[in-house]
Amino acid sequence: MATDQAIDLSSTDLFDIQRTMRAMRRLKPDPVPDALITEILEAATCAPNGGNSQKWRFLVVKDPVVKKKVQHYYKRAYDEVQKPRHDAYAPKEPGPALDQHHRNEASIEYLTDHFHEAPVWIVACAADANSDSAATGASVFPAVQNMLLAARALGLGATLTARHVAFREEVEKLLGLPKNFHSFAILPIGYPIGKFGPTRRAPLNEIAFLNNFDTPWPT
């Protein structure tokens, strides 16, 4: 699909959804119907997982008090960990790359400051998450991808964020997770401010290869 082609936000074509599902960090505080969240959760349960053990659990958070308390740690993680790292790797010379960096940071900072205002969070968790089995935490992320795709198909904005794990113990206590569960991602979900996609990605011949890394995948 050409990148300048108009995007039909009501499209349910999988490939259109994939190509236009970018991180939507600016969300309206308007409530999201539970029926839509149910569809997103059902999409999560359709995802592949190790041994079909289905050790995932999904906590839907709407409580504004809990979200505000978690946002405190979310912002601390940005100020103390993420922002210094981003600044260290930022382009040094003026130009398009630096401009893009500033735009990305503005978007990230907006989410940081308004994280608690997203009407719905889905916290993706897994049981026995401290074990070495790939059927635990590693199986969470296919479900997360399914939820992101489902949100996009429903016209809802979402993004995958795991920054809270910098203060995982404190956040999981606030969320009231059982002792044998850990959280792996939080998806803030709401109606987007702005438009979907298309995504910006490296061309296939730079990241995909045939038989060996000396032969780019022909495109």
TAJO-V402122 format. One record per residue. N is the residue number from 0. RES is the residue in one letter. PHI is phi in radians with two decimals (NA if undefined). Layout:
n={N N}
res={RES RES}
phi={PHI PHI}
This chain:
n={0 1 2 3 4 5 6 7 8 9 10 11 12 13 14 15 16 17 18 19 20 21 22 23 24 25 26 27 28 29 30 31 32 33 34 35 36 37 38 39 40 41 42 43 44 45 46 47 48 49 50 51 52 53 54 55 56 57 58 59 60 61 62 63 64 65 66 67 68 69 70 71 72 73 74 75 76 77 78 79 80 81 82 83 84 85 86 87 88 89 90 91 92 93 94 95 96 97 98 99 100 101 102 103 104 105 106 107 108 109 110 111 112 113 114 115 116 117 118 119 120 121 122 123 124 125 126 127 128 129 130 131 132 133 134 135 136 137 138 139 140 141 142 143 144 145 146 147 148 149 150 151 152 153 154 155 156 157 158 159 160 161 162 163 164 165 166 167 168 169 170 171 172 173 174 175 176 177 178 179 180 181 182 183 184 185 186 187 188 189 190 191 192 193 194 195 196 197 198 199 200 201 202 203 204 205 206 207 208 209 210 211 212 213 214 215 216 217 218}
res={M A T D Q A I D L S S T D L F D I Q R T M R A M R R L K P D P V P D A L I T E I L E A A T C A P N G G N S Q K W R F L V V K D P V V K K K V Q H Y Y K R A Y D E V Q K P R H D A Y A P K E P G P A L D Q H H R N E A S I E Y L T D H F H E A P V W I V A C A A D A N S D S A A T G A S V F P A V Q N M L L A A R A L G L G A T L T A R H V A F R E E V E K L L G L P K N F H S F A I L P I G Y P I G K F G P T R R A P L N E I A F L N N F D T P W P T}
phi={NA -1.11 -1.21 -1.63 -1.26 -1.07 -1.65 -1.56 -1.18 -1.59 -1.12 -1.98 -1.19 -0.99 -1.21 -1.11 -1.08 -1.07 -1.30 -2.05 -1.59 -1.63 -1.13 -1.83 -1.67 -1.84 -2.18 -1.32 -1.40 -1.01 -1.12 -1.89 -1.01 -1.03 -1.08 -1.25 -1.11 -1.06 -1.09 -1.14 -1.14 -1.13 -1.08 -1.06 -1.27 -1.49 -1.27 -1.17 -2.72 -1.02 1.12 0.87 -1.33 0.91 -1.46 -1.22 -2.48 -2.24 -1.72 -1.59 -2.04 -2.11 -1.05 -1.15 -1.20 -1.10 -1.07 -1.16 -1.15 -1.19 -1.03 -1.00 -1.31 -1.08 -1.24 -1.03 -1.10 -1.20 -1.12 -1.66 -2.11 -1.28 -1.10 -1.01 -1.19 -1.10 -1.11 -1.16 -1.79 -1.19 -0.97 -1.62 -1.78 -1.05 2.67 -1.01 -1.12 -1.20 -1.06 -1.11 -1.03 -1.12 -1.13 -1.08 -1.12 -1.09 -1.15 -1.15 -1.17 -1.09 -1.05 -1.00 -1.31 -2.01 -0.91 -1.25 -1.53 -1.03 -1.11 -2.39 -1.98 -2.04 -1.70 -1.57 -2.21 -2.55 -1.41 0.91 -1.26 -1.57 -1.37 -1.52 -1.28 -1.23 -1.41 -1.72 -1.06 -1.10 -1.42 -1.25 -1.25 -1.04 -1.17 -1.08 -1.07 -1.04 -1.17 -1.12 -1.13 -1.13 -1.05 -1.08 -1.10 -1.60 1.38 -1.80 -1.53 -2.80 -2.68 -1.55 -2.37 -2.26 -1.08 -1.07 -1.16 -1.10 -2.25 -1.01 -1.05 -1.15 -1.19 -1.17 -1.16 -1.10 -1.39 1.24 -1.22 -1.06 -1.03 -1.62 -2.03 -2.25 -1.65 -2.10 -2.76 -2.13 -1.90 -1.33 -2.26 -3.04 -1.28 -1.34 -1.67 1.91 -1.98 -1.34 0.37 -1.32 -1.34 -1.90 -2.44 -1.14 -1.13 -1.02 -1.23 -1.73 -2.22 -2.16 -2.39 -1.99 1.24 -2.69 -1.37 -1.56 -2.09 -1.08 -1.10 -1.22 -2.20}
